[in-house]
């Protein structure tokens, strides 16, 4: 019996494209043109090992300028976009701290942009934002200092070639910034392994008698972030606190700025997902308003409401905006509706307690219904919430 022919398999997709594709570029890649324009127009002297002067770093973070520059051999105008929405003095104090001997700790509630600001500061000052330690309950002292290639140590003993440097050690050797995300999630003993790094600017390697110290080069410093509200966080020791300058990142205080943030950041994400539609400005305003009023437990008219126990940060609102766009693209008619916002908001409300649905339902009945008498978007939002949470 003749064998059945088997169709030849299609060759695998080109790995070259896969290797070059990334879901997200680090800030120094995404904003490379802006950074290059700032370098070309920087008239001040940067501190040792900084790529930009402090004033140019501030310009990069707060944006608002258009600079003439030569990019890829062509003379072009490069607009410098705003990266951080908030008080500019916060950014100034962060830059000044990083130019000093002290490390920087950005503290605030989840979703206030601490990591975002940290990444952009590192990109502007050092040209790289990827030397990062992510703090968790499982982070060890080896993650912060160094570890060994055990197989080679067994065969050859401890040598410099068998040492695996941590991101902190690489940053020290290169004179760049280290980002330490969620530092308070590390247990206190592990946190304290930073004390010698911040005090002595060195890491001791007792296993290598002939090369037993790695010293930090000029430019090295640390930007750490810490949440004030999450569960599972540990307080910093007094010794470590003394070595950080604390800067509190508040929740965005005014509605106009929060709307701008949701609009610009969600637009970036929508572009990344190659979605054809955009959420209309009135719906962005509706989304930001609902988040703000549920977060504060009070409407813009002064009506008191049940307050959501979740943070309901601006970052959560951006996530809801993206989800609403994806929902409209794949399961709707392509245009984002108030119903898309309502359905995708539920997950943000009930993250910790399903009883929080009552908070959203009360908001729909007390606030959205009344506004819906004069505004169709609010009426559709009310109808979708009531339909989803009954």
MARVEXLO-95607 format. One line per 10 residues: number of its first residue (from 1); for each residue x, y, z of N, C-alpha, C. Coordinates in steps of 0.02 Angstrom, whole numbers, plus 50000, padded with zeros to 5 digits. Each point is the difference from the previous one (the first is absolute). Layout:
REM MARVEXLO-95607
NUM = X:Y:Z:X:Y:Z:X:Y:Z | ...
This chain:
REM MARVEXLO-95607
1 = 50042:49940:50000:49958:50060:50000:50044:50063:50000 | 49984:50043:49952:50041:50060:49994:49991:50045:50061 | 50055:50027:50019:49997:50046:50058:49965:50065:49980 | 49959:50024:50047:49966:50064:49988:50050:50057:50003 | 49997:50043:49949:50046:50056:49999:49983:50050:50056 | 50050:50021:50033:49990:50049:50053:50022:50068:49973 | 49956:50049:50007:50016:50068:49974:50061:50027:50037 | 50043:50030:49960:50060:50029:50031:49981:50057:50046 | 50032:50002:50056:49986:50054:50047:50029:50065:49973 | 49964:50054:50014:50025:50066:49981:50061:50015:50042
11 = 50049:50032:49969:50058:50019:50040:49980:50048:50055 | 50038:49994:50054:49985:50045:50057:50010:50072:49979 | 49960:50043:50031:50007:50071:49984:50070:50023:50015 | 50020:50051:49963:50067:50026:50009:50013:50018:50073 | 50053:49972:50027:50016:50016:50069:50030:50070:50006 | 50026:50025:49944:50031:50067:50003:49949:50051:50021 | 49939:49997:49971:49949:50048:50016:49978:49992:50073 | 49992:49936:50021:49978:49987:50068:50050:50029:50050 | 50065:49990:49984:50051:50024:50046:50001:50076:50006 | 49981:50035:49946:50003:50073:50002:49936:50030:50025
21 = 49945:49961:50003:49937:50027:50024:49998:49999:50075 | 49974:50054:50028:49992:50004:50072:49933:50030:50015 | 49968:49975:50052:49935:50029:50019:50008:50072:50024 | 50058:50013:50027:50011:50067:50027:50075:50016:49998 | 50017:50060:49977:50069:50022:50001:50015:50037:50064 | 50061:49993:50027:50018:50043:50057:50001:50073:49980 | 49995:50043:50049:49993:50072:49985:50057:50026:49956 | 50061:49976:50013:50057:50027:49962:49997:49980:49926 | 49962:49949:49984:49991:49980:49930:49940:50037:49970 | 49945:49998:50037:49938:50031:49975:50009:50075:49988
31 = 50036:50032:50045:50008:50073:49995:50072:50019:49980 | 50031:49958:49960:50070:50011:49981:50009:50066:49963 | 49953:50018:49957:50006:50063:49963:49998:50060:50047 | 49955:49997:50049:49995:50056:50047:50064:50005:50042 | 50026:49944:50021:50061:50002:50040:50059:50026:49959 | 50003:49979:49937:50054:50024:49956:49994:50075:49988 | 49939:50025:49991:49989:50071:49990:50020:50040:50061 | 49985:49974:50059:50019:50034:50062:50075:50002:50008 | 50035:49945:49983:50073:49999:50004:50029:50053:49954 | 49973:50005:49939:50026:50048:49951:49987:50073:50020
41 = 49948:50011:50039:49982:50069:50020:50018:50016:50072 | 50034:49955:50033:50015:50010:50071:50059:50049:50007 | 49986:50058:50029:50053:50052:50007:50033:49999:50068 | 49975:49958:50045:50028:49997:50068:50046:49939:50006 | 50040:50000:50053:50048:49944:50009:49968:49945:50042 | 49996:49939:49974:49970:49946:50040:50048:49979:50057 | 49973:49974:50055:50043:49971:50052:50038:49940:49972 | 50051:49977:50037:50040:49943:49977:49956:49942:49980 | 50013:49973:49940:49967:49940:49974:49927:50010:49981 | 49973:50060:50008:49931:50012:49978:50001:50016:49925
51 = 49949:49978:49965:49995:50015:49929:49971:50069:49987 | 49960:50024:50047:49968:50066:49993:50012:50041:50063 | 49997:50065:49994:50003:50043:50059:49934:49993:50038 | 50000:50018:50064:49937:49996:50039:49943:50039:49967 | 50014:50059:49972:49945:50038:49969:49974:49962:49938 | 50044:49970:49962:49977:49963:49940:49961:49937:50021 | 50020:49969:50056:49961:49942:50025:49929:50023:50018 | 49996:50059:50033:49934:50027:50017:49959:50013:49937 | 50032:50029:49949:49965:50014:49937:49973:49935:49970 | 50040:49947:50005:49978:49936:49971:49939:49973:50037
61 = 49999:50007:50066:49945:49972:50039:49936:50042:49993 | 50006:50066:50004:49940:50042:50000:49979:50022:49930 | 50045:49994:49951:49982:50014:49930:49981:50072:49987 | 49966:50010:49942:49974:50066:49983:50045:50040:49954 | 50056:49973:49978:50045:50036:49955:50003:49966:49932 | 50020:50038:49950:50014:49972:49934:50071:50019:49982 | 50044:49951:49989:50071:50013:49989:50020:49982:49928 | 50046:50039:49973:50028:49983:49935:50059:49953:50011 | 50002:49946:49963:50054:49951:50009:50014:49964:49935 | 50056:49968:49999:50018:49958:49942:49993:49927:50020
71 = 49950:49968:49971:49985:49930:50015:50008:49959:49937 | 50043:49950:50002:50014:49958:49941:50021:50042:49940 | 50040:50052:50014:50026:50042:49946:49952:50052:49974 | 49940:50004:50027:49951:50049:49976:49985:50050:50055 | 49993:50064:49979:49982:50051:50047:49924:50001:50009 | 49978:49991:50062:49929:49994:50014:49983:50039:50064 | 49935:50015:50007:49975:50027:50063:49975:49942:50043 | 50024:49996:50061:49981:49944:50044:49960:50027:50059 | 49935:49986:50003:49962:50022:50059:50017:49957:50060 | 50010:50031:50058:50014:49964:50062:49934:49992:50037
81 = 49976:49940:50003:49934:49987:50030:50005:49994:50076 | 49945:50013:50033:49999:49995:50073:49996:49926:50021 | 50043:49981:50045:50000:49930:50023:49967:49992:50068 | 50006:50051:50042:49974:49995:50068:49951:50057:50013 | 49938:49983:50016:49949:50050:50014:49996:50009:50075 | 50017:50058:50023:49998:50013:50071:50040:50062:50014 | 50016:50010:50063:50037:50059:50020:50072:49996:49974 | 50020:50050:49960:50068:49999:49973:50053:50002:50055 | 49983:50029:50057:50049:50005:50054:50019:49930:50027 | 49954:49952:49993:50016:49931:50019:50057:49974:49957
91 = 49996:50013:49936:50052:49976:49954:50066:50036:50015 | 49996:50065:50013:50062:50037:50016:50034:49971:50061 | 49961:49985:50053:50030:49973:50061:50030:49930:49987 | 49966:49962:49958:50027:49933:49983:50067:50006:49964 | 50005:50047:49953:50062:50008:49962:50056:50024:50046 | 49984:50047:50043:50051:50026:50047:50025:49943:50045 | 49955:49958:50024:50021:49944:50043:50048:49954:49962 | 49984:49985:49938:50042:49954:49962:50068:50029:49983 | 50005:50066:50003:50065:50032:49988:50041:50003:50064 | 49970:49978:50055:50035:50003:50064:50025:49930:50020
101 = 50022:49994:50061:50024:49936:50025:49944:49954:50024 | 49941:50029:50009:49945:49961:50029:49958:49967:49946 | 49971:49943:50018:49957:49965:49954:49930:50029:50002 | 49959:49982:49951:49933:50029:49993:49948:49945:50011 | 49951:50015:50043:49944:49953:50011:49935:50036:49981 | 49967:49975:49949:49936:50027:49979:49946:49959:50035 | 49960:50034:50040:49950:49967:50042:49931:50024:49979 | 49951:49955:50000:49932:50021:49986:49954:49941:49992 | 49937:50014:49991:49951:49947:49991:50010:49967:49932 | 49976:49939:49992:50007:49966:49936:49969:50041:49943
111 = 50034:49999:49943:49971:50033:49941:50011:50075:49997 | 50047:50026:50039:50011:50072:49998:50058:50020:49954 | 50030:49951:49966:50051:50016:49950:50071:49997:50026 | 50011:49967:50056:50068:49998:50029:50048:49964:49953 | 49980:49941:49977:50044:49961:49956:50011:50036:49933 | 49947:50032:49977:50003:50038:49937:50051:50055:50005 | 49998:50038:50055:50047:50055:50011:50071:49972:50008 | 50006:49945:50037:50065:49968:50011:50032:49980:49934 | 49960:49970:49957:50027:49977:49935:50025:50059:49958 | 49961:50054:49999:50020:50057:49958:50060:50036:50029
121 = 50004:50004:50066:50060:50031:50030:50063:49960:49981 | 49995:49934:50006:50058:49958:49983:50018:50006:49927 | 49949:50002:49957:50013:50005:49928:50035:50066:49982 | 49977:50054:50031:50027:50066:49984:50070:50010:50030 | 50010:49975:50060:50064:50012:50034:50054:49951:49978 | 49982:49936:49996:50051:49949:49986:49996:49971:49930 | 49945:50012:49965:49992:49971:49934:49977:49928:50001 | 49987:49974:50060:49973:49932:50005:49955:49997:50061 | 49942:49968:49991:49952:49993:50056:49990:49927:50018 | 50041:49957:49972:49987:49928:50008:50041:49966:50055
131 = 50044:50037:50032:50036:49971:50057:49953:50004:50060 | 49960:49948:50009:49945:50002:50048:49998:49938:50043 | 49986:50010:50064:49986:49944:50046:49927:50007:50020 | 49962:49946:49991:49930:50000:50020:49994:49970:50069 | 49981:50040:50047:49995:49976:50069:49939:49955:50009 | 50011:49942:50031:49946:49954:50017:50018:49967:50067 | 49954:49960:50026:50015:49963:50061:50056:49949:49987 | 50010:49982:49937:50052:49951:49983:50067:50030:49980 | 50005:50066:50001:50064:50031:49983:50052:49985:50054 | 50059:49981:49978:50053:49982:50047:50058:50049:49995
141 = 50047:49993:50047:50059:50044:49999:50040:49988:49936 | 49999:49938:49974:50036:49986:49937:49971:50040:49942 | 49934:50010:50000:49970:50040:49947:50024:50072:50002 | 50017:50023:50060:50021:50070:50007:50075:50008:49989 | 50039:49950:50021:50074:50007:49994:50029:49959:49943 | 50006:49936:50009:50028:49957:49947:49986:49927:50017 | 50008:49957:49951:49993:49928:50011:50055:49966:49960 | 50000:49933:50000:50053:49963:49968:49973:49949:49950 | 50039:49987:49949:49987:49944:49955:50023:49937:50037 | 49954:49966:50032:50017:49946:50046:50040:49945:49966
151 = 49979:49981:49940:50034:49945:49965:50074:50017:49988 | 50013:50062:49980:50070:50020:49986:50039:50009:50066 | 49965:50022:50052:50035:50007:50064:50022:49932:50026 | 49956:49949:49990:50019:49932:50022:50061:49976:49961 | 50002:50016:49935:50055:49976:49958:50064:50042:50008 | 49991:50066:50008:50058:50044:49996:50012:50041:50064 | 49951:49999:50046:50005:50042:50058:49975:50070:49985 | 49991:50043:50049:49975:50067:49988:50051:50045:49965 | 49983:50024:49943:50042:50047:49963:49955:50057:49975 | 50030:50052:49976:49961:50057:49975:49956:49979:49941
161 = 50025:49953:49960:49962:49978:49942:49938:49959:50020 | 50001:49971:50060:49944:49959:50021:49949:50039:50041 | 50013:50063:50010:49955:50043:50038:49945:50026:49955 | 49938:49999:50024:49943:50028:49963:49980:50065:50034 | 50014:50057:49968:49984:50064:50033:49925:50013:50000 | 49977:50033:50052:49930:50021:50003:49992:50064:49960 | 49938:50022:49986:49991:50065:49967:50032:50057:50040 | 50001:49992:50067:50031:50053:50041:50075:50003:49987 | 50032:49942:49996:50072:50000:49988:50016:50026:49930 | 49959:49983:49951:50010:50025:49932:49993:50076:49999
171 = 49950:50026:50036:49990:50072:50003:50059:50035:50034 | 50026:49969:50052:50058:50029:50035:50060:50002:49954 | 50012:49946:49964:50059:49996:49956:49993:50048:49941 | 49938:50013:49979:49990:50043:49942:49986:50073:50018 | 49992:50014:50065:49985:50069:50020:49931:50022:49976 | 49951:49956:50007:49932:50016:49977:49951:49992:50058 | 49937:50015:49985:49947:49995:50050:49974:49929:50004 | 49986:49978:50061:49965:49936:50012:49929:50016:50021 | 49953:49965:49970:49930:50006:50022:49983:49940:50045 | 49972:50014:50058:49980:49947:50047:49925:50008:50010
181 = 49962:49959:49966:49928:50004:50003:49972:49963:50061 | 49951:50031:50032:49964:49969:50056:50050:49977:50054 | 50043:50043:50022:50052:49981:50047:49970:49974:50066 | 49943:50026:50020:49972:49980:50065:49967:49931:49997 | 49997:49970:49942:49976:49931:49997:50055:49950:50020 | 50062:50022:50001:50055:49957:50023:49999:49996:50076 | 50021:49944:50026:50002:49994:50073:50056:50046:50026 | 49994:50023:50063:50048:50050:50026:50073:49979:49995 | 50016:49937:50013:50070:49978:49996:50028:50011:49930 | 49960:49987:49950:50023:50009:49931:50005:50074:49983
191 = 49951:50039:50022:50005:50073:49989:50065:50027:50027 | 50020:49976:50059:50059:50028:50033:50065:49983:49963 | 49998:49955:49953:50061:49987:49962:50016:50060:49955 | 49953:50047:49994:50013:50061:49962:50040:50051:50041 | 50000:49991:50066:50031:50051:50042:50073:50011:49980 | 50038:49945:49993:50071:50008:49984:50008:50029:49930 | 49956:49982:49954:50005:50028:49933:49989:50075:50000 | 49952:50023:50040:49985:50071:50002:50050:50038:50043 | 50028:49967:50051:50048:50035:50044:50070:50001:49969 | 50025:49941:49984:50069:49994:49978:50007:50006:49924
201 = 49943:49997:49964:50002:49999:49927:50044:49942:49975 | 49993:49944:50033:50042:49942:49982:49964:49936:50019 | 50019:49945:49967:49976:49933:50018:50062:49957:50014 | 50001:49970:50058:50057:49957:50019:49989:49930:49973 | 50054:49970:49974:49997:49931:49975:50053:49959:50038 | 49985:49977:50059:50051:49966:50040:50027:49936:49968 | 49963:49971:49953:50023:49938:49968:50059:50013:49952 | 50012:50063:49982:50054:50017:49954:50051:50044:50036 | 50049:49970:50033:50048:50040:50039:50038:50052:49958 | 50012:49983:49936:50039:50046:49959:49957:50054:49966
211 = 49936:49993:50004:49955:50050:49970:49936:50001:50043 | 50011:50020:50063:49946:49991:50048:49953:50060:50007 | 50007:50050:49958:49954:50057:50004:49982:50024:49930 | 49937:50016:49990:49977:50034:49940:49977:50069:50021 | 50032:50051:49973:49985:50069:50019:49955:50032:49947 | 49956:50042:50024:49954:50035:49954:50037:50057:49965 | 49987:50008:49937:50027:50056:49961:49954:50061:50007 | 50027:50059:49987:49958:50060:50002:49939:49991:49955 | 49943:50024:50025:49937:49993:49963:49955:49947:50028 | 50029:49955:50042:49958:49947:50028:49954:50029:50054
221 = 49939:49979:49998:49952:50017:50053:49941:49952:49994 | 49953:50005:50047:49943:49954:50000:49935:50040:50002 | 49953:49979:49957:49931:50024:50004:49957:49942:50023 | 49971:50005:50059:49957:49947:50024:49927:50025:50001 | 49954:49953:49997:49929:50017:50006:49969:49957:50055 | 49948:50027:50031:49966:49963:50053:49927:50021:50003 | 49956:49951:50007:49929:50015:50008:49983:50009:50073 | 49953:50044:50012:49980:50013:50069:49938:49962:50019 | 49967:49968:49952:49934:49972:50015:49995:49925:49990 | 50043:49971:49960:49994:49929:49985:50011:49957:50061
231 = 49972:49939:49998:50014:49952:50052:50068:49968:49986 | 50031:49971:50053:50062:49964:49991:50060:50044:49993 | 49997:50062:50027:50058:50043:49998:50033:50003:50068 | 50066:50013:50001:50039:50004:50062:50029:50070:50006 | 50002:50023:50061:50027:50066:50011:50077:49999:49992 | 50028:50054:49973:50072:50005:49995:50031:50009:50069 | 50060:49973:50009:50035:50010:50063:50021:50073:50006 | 50014:50020:50062:50021:50070:50011:50065:50014:49963 | 50045:49951:49997:50064:50010:49966:49990:50013:49926 | 49953:49965:49971:49988:50010:49928:49963:50065:49987
241 = 49953:50015:50045:49962:50063:49991:50047:50060:49997 | 50053:49998:50041:50046:50057:50003:50038:50009:49934 | 50002:49949:49960:50040:50003:49939:49958:50017:49938 | 49935:50008:50011:49955:50019:49944:49971:50069:50012 | 49991:50038:49947:49956:50058:50001:49931:49977:49977 | 49950:50013:50040:49932:49979:49984:49965:50054:49959 | 49967:49979:49948:49957:50046:49963:49933:49966:49991 | 49948:50031:50026:49933:49972:49996:49967:50019:49934 | 49976:49950:49964:49964:50012:49938:49925:49997:50015 | 49966:50056:49999:49929:49999:50019:49955:49976:49943
251 = 49940:49980:50018:49950:49988:49948:49984:50066:49966 | 49990:49998:49935:49988:50062:49963:49941:50037:50032 | 50011:50064:50014:49952:50036:50040:49944:50035:49960 | 50013:50016:49938:49947:50035:49963:49976:49958:49941 | 49936:50008:49985:49967:49959:49951:50028:50011:49929 | 50016:50063:49984:50024:50014:49933:50064:49962:49985 | 50046:50000:50050:50064:49965:49990:49988:49925:49994 | 49955:49973:50042:49988:49929:49997:49971:49979:49932 | 49956:50042:49973:49972:49985:49934:50056:50000:49947 | 50046:50049:50006:50056:50003:49952:50042:49936:50004
261 = 50012:49977:50061:50041:49940:50008:49966:49940:49969 | 49936:49991:50016:49963:49942:49972:49999:50003:49924 | 49990:50061:49974:49996:50008:49927:50067:49984:49967 | 50054:50028:50026:50064:49990:49966:50027:49929:50009 | 49996:49973:50060:50028:49933:50012:49958:49946:49966 | 49933:50008:50001:49959:49950:49966:50010:50004:49925 | 50012:50061:49974:50013:50006:49928:50064:49963:49981 | 50052:50005:50043:50062:49964:49986:49989:49925:49999 | 49960:49976:50049:49988:49928:50003:49958:49976:49941 | 49951:50040:49982:49957:49982:49943:50041:49996:49936
271 = 50048:50046:49993:50044:50000:49941:50042:49936:50000 | 50022:49979:50060:50041:49940:50005:49961:49938:49977 | 49935:49999:50016:49959:49943:49981:49970:50008:49930 | 50020:50054:49966:49979:50013:49931:49924:49999:49994 | 49967:50032:50047:49927:50004:49997:49979:50061:49959 | 49951:49992:49956:49981:50055:49955:49962:50056:50035 | 49963:49984:50053:49958:50051:50030:50033:50032:50060 | 49974:50058:50020:50022:50035:50060:49939:50014:50043 | 50011:50000:50065:49945:50019:50044:49989:50076:49994 | 49938:50020:49992:49985:50071:49990:50016:50039:50064
281 = 50018:50064:49994:50015:50041:50059:49944:50000:50052 | 49935:50004:49980:49948:49998:50052:50000:49935:50040 | 50016:49944:49967:50001:49936:50037:50062:49995:50045 | 50056:50029:49978:50059:50002:50044:49983:50040:50063 | 49965:50056:49990:49981:50042:50057:49952:49962:50046 | 49952:49963:49970:49954:49960:50041:50038:49948:50041 | 50046:49965:49968:50038:49949:50035:50041:50030:50058 | 50035:50054:49986:50042:50032:50052:49956:50027:50056 | 49941:50026:49983:49955:50026:50051:49975:49945:50046 | 49980:49944:49971:49974:49944:50042:50055:49976:50047
291 = 50060:49991:49974:50055:49977:50043:50013:50050:50057 | 50002:50064:49982:50016:50051:50051:49946:50001:50054 | 49937:49998:49979:49946:50008:50049:49993:49937:50044 | 50011:49941:49971:49999:49939:50040:50060:49998:50048 | 50056:50026:49977:50061:50000:50042:49992:50046:50061 | 49970:50058:49987:49995:50049:50055:49935:49993:50040 | 49951:49963:49973:49936:49993:50035:49959:50064:49999 | 50012:50042:49950:49962:50063:49995:49998:50022:49927 | 49942:50024:49979:49994:50023:49931:50024:50073:49994 | 50006:50022:49938:50020:50070:49989:49947:50048:50025
301 = 49938:49975:50009:49946:50042:50027:49999:49999:50076 | 50044:49962:50031:50002:49997:50073:49958:49946:50031 | 49972:49955:49960:49959:49945:50026:50046:49945:50028 | 49988:49979:50062:50040:49948:50031:49977:49932:49977 | 50049:49955:49988:49986:49933:49974:50038:49949:50041 | 49983:49936:49990:50043:49947:50026:50066:50004:49963 | 50055:49994:50038:50066:50006:49970:50028:49931:49985 | 50028:49993:49941:50030:49935:49981:50062:49988:50044 | 50008:49938:50022:50058:49984:50043:50063:49991:49958 | 49992:49985:49935:50058:49994:49957:50029:50069:49985
311 = 50063:50000:49977:50033:50064:49985:49965:50037:49943 | 49977:49963:49951:49971:50029:49939:50045:50056:49973 | 50061:49982:49988:50050:50049:49978:49990:50020:49927 | 50037:50050:49980:49999:50021:49930:50023:49943:49955 | 50049:49961:50024:50024:49943:49960:49944:49950:49988 | 49957:49990:50051:49942:49955:49991:49954:50027:49946 | 49989:50065:50001:49956:50031:49950:50028:49991:49929 | 50066:50005:49995:50032:49990:49934:49989:49928:49977 | 50006:49953:50048:49988:49930:49983:49929:49988:49976 | 49952:50032:50034:49929:49993:49979:49991:50030:49930
321 = 50032:50056:49986:49994:50031:49934:50025:49952:49945 | 50056:49968:50014:50027:49953:49950:49953:49940:49991 | 49976:49973:50057:49955:49942:49996:49936:50017:49962 | 49975:50061:50011:49938:50020:49966:50012:50005:49924 | 50059:50024:49982:50016:50004:49928:50007:49930:49970 | 50032:49955:50036:50008:49932:49975:49931:49966:49994 | 49957:50011:50050:49933:49971:49998:49961:50025:49940 | 50005:50067:49989:49963:50029:49943:50027:49973:49934 | 50066:49988:49998:50030:49976:49938:49979:49928:49984 | 50001:49957:50050:49990:49929:49987:49928:49975:50010
331 = 49962:50033:50044:49933:49976:50014:49946:50053:49990 | 50020:50062:49983:49952:50052:49990:49997:50021:49927 | 49981:50063:49990:49994:50026:49932:50059:50043:49980 | 50053:49995:50038:50060:50038:49984:50005:50067:50035 | 49944:50025:50026:49999:50065:50034:49988:49988:50074 | 50043:50030:50041:49994:49990:50073:49936:50034:50024 | 49963:49964:50042:49938:50027:50027:50005:50004:50077 | 49954:50038:50031:49999:50001:50073:49991:49930:50030 | 49965:49957:49964:49991:49932:50024:50066:49962:50003 | 50044:50012:49951:50067:49968:50001:50038:50022:50062
341 = 49995:50064:50017:50034:50025:50060:49971:49967:50062 | 49934:49999:50005:49968:49972:50060:50019:49927:50010 | 49996:49960:49948:50014:49928:50006:50072:49987:50019 | 50046:50040:49974:50071:49987:50014:50023:50034:50064 | 49957:50041:50029:50017:50032:50063:49988:49954:50059 | 49955:49953:49992:49980:49957:50056:50061:49964:50031 | 50045:49977:49958:50058:49964:50025:50044:50044:50045 | 50003:50064:49985:50040:50045:50041:49967:50012:50068 | 49933:49998:50000:49963:50014:50062:50004:49942:50049 | 49997:49939:49974:49993:49941:50045:50065:49962:50008
351 = 50056:50033:49994:50063:49965:50005:50009:49966:50068 | 49978:50032:50053:50011:49973:50067:49938:49972:50032 | 49941:50025:49981:49939:49978:50032:49942:50008:49951 | 49965:49944:49987:49945:50003:49953:49943:50044:50025 | 49999:50012:50066:49948:50043:50028:50007:50072:49976 | 50058:50016:49972:50012:50067:49974:49954:50017:49941 | 49970:49948:49972:49952:50013:49946:49944:50046:50023 | 49984:49996:50064:49947:50044:50027:50020:50073:49994 | 50065:50013:50006:50024:50069:49993:49988:50026:49929 | 50015:49957:49951:49990:50020:49931:49926:50007:49984
361 = 49959:49955:50028:49928:50003:49987:49970:50063:50030 | 50021:50017:50060:49974:50061:50031:50019:50061:49958 | 50062:50000:49975:50022:50056:49959:49956:50006:49938 | 49985:49942:49970:49959:50001:49939:49930:50028:50015 | 49971:49978:50056:49931:50019:50016:49996:50073:50024 | 50049:50020:50040:49996:50067:50031:50028:50054:49953 | 50055:49985:49966:50034:50052:49961:49988:49993:49925 | 50016:49941:49973:49997:49992:49927:49928:50008:49974 | 49952:49975:50038:49930:50004:49977:49978:50073:49994 | 50019:50040:50051:49981:50071:49999:50033:50036:49941
371 = 50064:49987:49990:50035:50033:49945:49974:49975:49933 | 49976:49938:50000:49974:49970:49938:49938:50033:49974 | 49965:50039:50042:49941:50036:49977:50018:50055:49950 | 50064:50023:50004:50021:50054:49956:50055:49978:49951 | 50027:49941:50011:50058:49979:49959:49994:49926:49983 | 49999:49985:49936:49989:49931:49978:50056:49952:50022 | 50062:50026:49999:50056:49957:50021:49990:49976:50072 | 49981:50046:50043:49989:49981:50070:49941:49952:50007 | 49948:50010:49958:49942:49954:50001:50021:49929:49980 | 50040:49997:49946:50023:49934:49977:50046:49967:50051
381 = 50041:50041:50034:50043:49973:50052:49959:49972:50057 | 49949:50039:50021:49956:49976:50054:49966:49934:49981 | 49973:49998:49940:49964:49939:49979:50047:49940:49999 | 50062:50010:49976:50046:49944:49995:50022:49976:50070 | 50010:50046:50047:50020:49980:50068:49943:49961:50032 | 49940:50027:49997:49942:49968:50032:49989:49930:49970 | 50009:49995:49935:49991:49936:49966:50054:49950:50020 | 50060:50024:50013:50056:49955:50014:50005:49978:50072 | 49976:50041:50047:50012:49984:50071:49937:49978:50037 | 49944:49991:49967:49940:49980:50037:50004:49927:50020
